[in-house]
């Protein structure tokens, strides 16, 4: 696989993380720098880790997970998107409370959901005979920077009412999950 192929693969794999980061950039109001870096590091790290795991497990486990991977991603995104939409309506008419959009469990779920396709890419790299470590590093770095770009792009749209942004962020996550599911057919 050429360096250009690896870069294109990295950009393609980072798009999901960028979209999720965009939706979080719409919502997160406190500690923006810290939260954007935590989110970007987490999704970047998992995008680095999953191709390695995919490559290691390609010959045995992947064949069992592969038929359902799009359903796993879809389910996670629907749950996360539904939570954002539910939280938007739960806060209606109540004083502002500290909602944890970027809790450990949320970040972990987002990181895993956006990197399942990277595990599949790692398995594919394994089957093509490509060494996996270097592409995994590139995938992680590109995802980190695209996640930051997505988060801060979303933050630029903060002029809109918060409830609408939370609903939009939830819808974006659900649509992203539906996209993953539709691509499998």
N, C-alpha and C positions, 0 to 999 in steps of 0.2 A: 504494500500500500504506500503510495507516495505521500510526501508531506502535505501537498495540497488536498489529497483525499482525506487525510486525517483532520485537517483544519475544517473542511466542509462537513465532515462527520461531527466534529466537535460543535460547530455552529448549529447544525440541525438538532443535535441532542440537547443543546442549551436553551432552545426556544421555549420548551415547557416551563423550565425554571424561570426564564425571563418573564413569561406571562403571569406566572404565580407571583413573582416578586412585584410586578406591575400592580396586581390587584392588592397586594399588601401595602404598596406605596400609596395607594388610594386611601387606605384605612388608618395606618399607623400615624399617630399624632405626637407621641412622646418618644424621646431618645431615638430620633430618626437615624442618625449616623450609626449609633451602636447597633440598632436593630437591623439596618440594611447590611451592615458588615457581618453580623451573626447569621442572618439568613443567607447571604451570598457565600459565606464560608461553608455553611452546612450543606447547601445544595451543591456547591463546587466539590466539596469533599466526597459526598456520596456519588456524584458523577464520576469522580476519579476512582472510588472504591468499587463501584458496581461492575465496570468492565473487567476488573481484576477477578472479582467473584465469578462473573459470567464465564470468563476464560477458564478458570479453575474447575468450574462445575459443568462445563459444556458437554463433556462426554457422558455424563450420567443424569444429573438432576434437571438440567434445563429442559430436556424433552418432556418432563412431567409438568413443569410450570408454564412453558411456552403456550400451550393451548388456552390458558386462563389469564395470561399476564395482562391483557387489555381489560378484562373484567375486574382484576385487582385494582388497576389504576383508575378505572371508571368509578368503582365503589369508593375509593379513597377520596377522589375529587368531589363526588356527589356529597359525601359526608361533610367534607370541609366546606364546600360551597353552601350546603344547607345550613351549616352552623353559622356562617356569616350572615345569611339572610335571616335566620331565626333571631340572632343577636340584634339585628337592625330593628326588628319589631318588638323584641323584649325590652329594649331601652326606650321605646316610645312612651313619653309622658313620665319617665322616671328620671331622677337626677343622674348626671353622668357618673358612671362607676368605672373602675379600672378593669377593663376587659383585657384578657391576655390573648391577643392575637398571635403573639410570637412566643408562646410558652414552649417548653422543651418538647412536650408531646406533639404540639402542632408542627413545630419545625422538623421533628423527626418524621412525622407522616408526610409532610410536603417533600422532604428530601428523598424519602423512599419512593413516593409516588412519581416524582419527576425523574427518577433515575432508573426505573425498571427497564426502560428502553435502552439505557446504557449497559445494563447487564446483558441484554440481548445482543447489543453491538459487540460486547466483549466475547460472547460466545461465537458470534460471526467472525470476529478477528481470529479467534482460536481455530476455527474451521478453515480459514484461508491461510493459516500458517504464519500470520503476522505476529511479531512480538507485541505483547499487550501493554507493557508498562509505559512506554513513551506515549502511545496514543491516549492512555488513561490520564497521564499528566496533562496533556494538551486539552483533553475534554474537561478536566477539572478546572483548569485556569480559564478557559474560554467561558465556561458556565459561571464561574465567580464574577467575571467582569460583565457578562450579559445580565446576570441577576442584579448587580448594582445598577446597571443602566435601566433595567426594567423598573426597579424599585423607585429610583429618582424620577423616571418618566411618569410613573403613576402619581408620585408626590406632586408633580406640577398641576395635576387635575384637582387638587384639594379645594379649589374655590367653590366646588359644588357642595350641596348639603350632605352632611355625613351619612344620613340614613340612605340616601340614594347611592352614595359611593359604596357603602357596605353591601347593599343589594347588588350593585353592579359587580363588585368583587366576587360575590357568591355566584352570580350568574356566569361570570367569566370562568370560574373554577369548574362549574357544572358543564359548561360548553366545552371546556378543554377535555374533561373526562369523556364527554360524548364524542368528541373528535377522535380520541384514542380508540374508542370502541368502534366507531364507524370505519376507521382505517383498517380494522381487522377483517372486515367483510369484503 
